[in-house]
Amino acid sequence: MITLILGIVFLLLSVLGLILRNVYFFYPINELKKRTRNSKDEDAERLFKAATYGRNLRALLWLYIGLFSALSFVFFARSLPIWLSVLIIGPILYIVFSLIPARPLSDTSVFIAKLFTPIITQILYFAHPILDRLSYGVNSRVKPWQHSGLFDLEDLVKLLKDQEKQSDNRISKDSLETSIKTLEFGDKKVSQILTPLNKVKSVSESDSVGPILINEIYESQNKFVLVKDKQKGDIVGTLAFSDLNIKSNGYIRNFMNTKVAYLNENDSLLYAVSAFLATSQNLFVVLNSIDEPVGILNVDNILKELLYTIPKSDYDDHFLREKIANKFESKADNSEETELKT
């Protein structure tokens, strides 16, 4: 009976070793260091002291787990048949070994690690030379390789989405969503982000430019309009709203860009970007496979697809040199005043 109890005790001690291993290596060493430095996290500071030993700590814990697992098996085998001892110890250690790393850290496991950290650091301090030589010898012959767990783009996108839900995540939602949009960008087609033709204003090249027409173009809320040779004719040019002002007069043909660039609706967005760069055009007319215009694509469409949010910017500010030059000066002064007060 005593041998069976000792077997159970040694089995629990080996489980303790697996718990400690998970706690110490749950966070990368750089993350523990960052938490210690930035937030003065006492738990992270204590764990960091042991985690700095790196491979030596890993070697010590594996020796500990191996020793007590072996002792557990020896004492179980004295009280029970060997096959039954294997069936008890093997599955328990396997389940614990698989389950613990897959779960987030609990307050209990961190508390246990904090209790044992002083003892472990003392052992590592004295056993460091031996463990260092042992771990170096093993690492020089066996190069550990860990699979990233990523196989395709969907896995990487899922990783970023899971990161957003993580309780200790410090990456902003804007950065994560923009990263996801960037990853998915290459698989999307022009047809998915174009401005449909029925939402694009068209004018005739013979139309007179005046306040009424300029106001109609402004209210269409598009930076560009399509120019046709007649009301329902072919597209012969494009017109940017920025090329017009209240004093503009004459005919549309005097202001329009007669160089019309085209994309196919099935082109990828990456190809569309290369087309913008290659042609220096700000607008493309999008055609379907039967040579019918179905919409337009401009730089705004691309940026909105790449960025989760676009910061608001005052149009007039960008033409004021002094205001732009001193843009961050007031913020710097305020931060200096705050530091002086504190």
Helices and strands as residue ranges (DSSP letters): H 2-26, H 29-38, H 42-51, H 55-79, H 82-102, H 107-141, H 153-165, H 173-185, G 190-192, E 195-196, G 197-199, E 202-204, E 208-209, H 211-219, E 224-228, E 235-240, G 241-243, E 250-251, G 252-254, E 262-264, H 269-279, E 283-287, E 293-298, H 299-306, G 316-319, H 321-325, H 329-341
